[in-house]
Amino acid sequence: MRVFNKFLSRYLKNLIGFDELEKRLTDIALQNTRSPLDEILEELPAADSGTTDSSLRMDNPTLFITTETKKIYAEIEKKEKELRKKEDEKYRLIGNPIYIKGILDKYVIGQEQAKVDLSIAFAEMFIRNRVAIDYTRSNILMLGPTGVGKTKLLETLSKVFDMPLEIVKISAMVQEGIVGKTLAQSFKSLNRKMQNRKVEDFCQHEINLDDLFDPTPERPLKFHGIMYIDELDKICQSERYRKNYYGDSLQDELICMMDAGVIHGVDTTKVLFVGGGAFEGIEKLAKNDLYSSSTIGFGSEPQKKVISYLRSVNDDLLVTYGMKKELCGRFSLKTMLFPLSVKNLVHILTRAEDSVLRKTIEFYKAAKNVSFIFAPDALEYIALRAYHQGTGARALNGLVEQILKPYKFNIDNHIGKEIQITADYVKKTI
């Protein structure tokens, strides 16, 4: 049963003891029968009247359940049906790329094409588990410099949809058989995260009956996960520039793992593989490829042409960079993330759902009744400094911390006050 009312949960635990209840629920789950709560209540002979002694155990033949408890159970079933109706709508939305992109828009500014591609891949992973059709999974490769939102996009999906996310820095890996961290070990870590979700409520003695069952069409994301292979470019570069000696071997291992069925308890058919990397220098390859296949005349706009060309990353470009054709083929979706503009960075500070600036302002307002008010030109200067640092959105956190540090240290002297952060102050501080 999807919903287990806390009152009834405590009632049953007091009635038959937590250990006995846990044992019975687990046995029922392993038999893959219907509602565990139904099974337990059927074992309790019903009566029209009477009282229940909480000291009685399940093995006591005189135990019965009162009419009042029956009413409670009926109310639980009613609420469960209402919740199921709401969750059916929720699961319908999860399979809608437009809905998923709408969520990403709240947390990630810009990168429209990347959000569209990722939303399609994520929705298809959900749909594949609901229909009995063998449909090829859409893995995705994201290219772009640091701080443009690659990791943030995946962290948002993991957080909002409660899916385990394993981030692998593949440039630090070694091939199988060599002492060091291997790709296979990353699947062990992902498996642990999946299993932790299964026993989490038991550890807190708050039983969630749904967590005892295998995945069903109603719980499509239960044992799904995201494997983010970061710094993929560092094992694909030519031997002269490669930063990992085992690059070719790691590419081969990754190909096998993306095709395999089960690795260390993880069904890879239920894992969304996402490759990522800066792929520094790929724009030069794109420029050479573009210009060698076309005539450039006066009045052309070379930079715009290169950017347009990169928006549709092709396999030939990646193979030239150093990625094996077989690995290129495993990523059916390829998307380019471009450096954030100053305007984008301002919007990250002011509009992103989990903006560090917004969170800091809200925190000190609630905790100390201190209001930080940033002038528009101050925000623009912060964004400009972050832009010139070349690390994208990651630079914003450090700059905001540096600006507010003097006030944070003396925060008790500003209780109940408004603090104006001007452009002049920001320029002096950073």
Secondary structure as UniProt FT lines:
FT   HELIX           6..16
FT   HELIX           18..30
FT   TURN            31..32
FT   HELIX           36..42
FT   TURN            54..55
FT   TURN            58..59
FT   TURN            61..62
FT   HELIX           67..94
FT   HELIX           97..107
FT   HELIX           112..128
FT   TURN            129..130
FT   STRAND          140..143
FT   TURN            146..147
FT   HELIX           150..160
FT   TURN            161..162
FT   STRAND          165..169
FT   HELIX           170..172
FT   TURN            176..177
FT   HELIX           183..203
FT   TURN            204..205
FT   HELIX           209..212
FT   TURN            217..218
FT   TURN            220..223
FT   STRAND          225..230
FT   HELIX           232..235
FT   TURN            239..241
FT   TURN            245..246
FT   HELIX           247..259
FT   STRAND          262..263
FT   TURN            264..265
FT   STRAND          266..267
FT   HELIX           268..270
FT   STRAND          271..277
FT   TURN            280..281
FT   HELIX           282..292
FT   TURN            298..299
FT   HELIX           302..311
FT   HELIX           315..321
FT   HELIX           325..330
FT   STRAND          333..336
FT   HELIX           342..350
FT   TURN            353..354
FT   HELIX           356..368
FT   STRAND          371..374
FT   HELIX           376..389
FT   TURN            392..393
FT   HELIX           394..409
FT   HELIX           411..414
FT   TURN            415..416
FT   STRAND          418..421
FT   HELIX           423..429
//
